[in-house]
Amino acid sequence: MKISHIDLKKKAKTSKIPIEKTEDTSDNFGKPYCPKCDSQNVYGISRVVGYFSVINNWNRSKQAELKRRQKGKYWYEED
């Protein structure tokens, strides 16, 4: 079953969506794109405790935490 970005946006607000495969590397972090069509008209969704959340809706602190997790840095660092 294919899920379009429109379907994903509708379902993300109301239900849990199974994701078969996610692709995110530190090289592409902050520059999301569709790996199939190279479109940059996309947004990230993260699964936390079984619920999906749009990353753009997170505050700066939570987004910074996600960046550190992607790089394997779990400790606070001063900028």
N, C-alpha and C positions, 0 to 999 in steps of 0.2 A: 504494500500500500504506500503510495507516494503522498507526502504531506507538503502542500505548497506553503510559501511564506505567509500567505493570507490566512490559510487554515491554521497554521502554527500560531499566528498572532491572536486569532479568535480563541483557540483552545487553551493557550497559555494562561489566559485570565481566569478560566473556569475549571480546568481539569488537568490531570497528570498526562503527559505525553511521553510515550516510550521513545527514546533516542537510541538508534542502533549503533551509531558511530559518531564520535565527535573528533574534530581536528582542530587543535589549537597549539601553536608553538610560540615560544617566546619571541621569535622573529616577527610573527604576525600579530602579536598582542597589541591591542589598541587600534589595529587596522583590519577590522573584520571584512571577510569577503566570502562569497559562495565558491567552494572548491569545484563545483560542476560548471558554472557559467562565468565565474570571475566577477560577478556583480558585487559592488560595494553597497548596494541598497539592502543591507542586512543588519541585524542586531543580535547580540549575544543573549543567551538564556542559560542560567545556571540552575542546577538542581541542588537544593539545600534541604535536608531532612525530608526528602520525598516530594517536595513541592518545587515547581519551576518558577523562576523569577527573572524578569528582564533586567539585565545588568545596568543598562542606562538609567534605570530608576533608582539605583543604589546611591548612597551618599559617597563623597570622595574618600572617606576613611575605609568604607567597605570595598570600594573599587581598588584602593591601594593594597588592601589585604589580599584581594584576589591576585593582583600582580605578583605579590611576594610568594603566594602559594604556587603560582605557575612556575616560578623560578626556584622553588624549594627553599625560600628564605622565610623562616617562621618566626624570627625574632625581630623586634622593633629596631629600626635603624633611623638615626637622625639624618635629615637631608643637608 
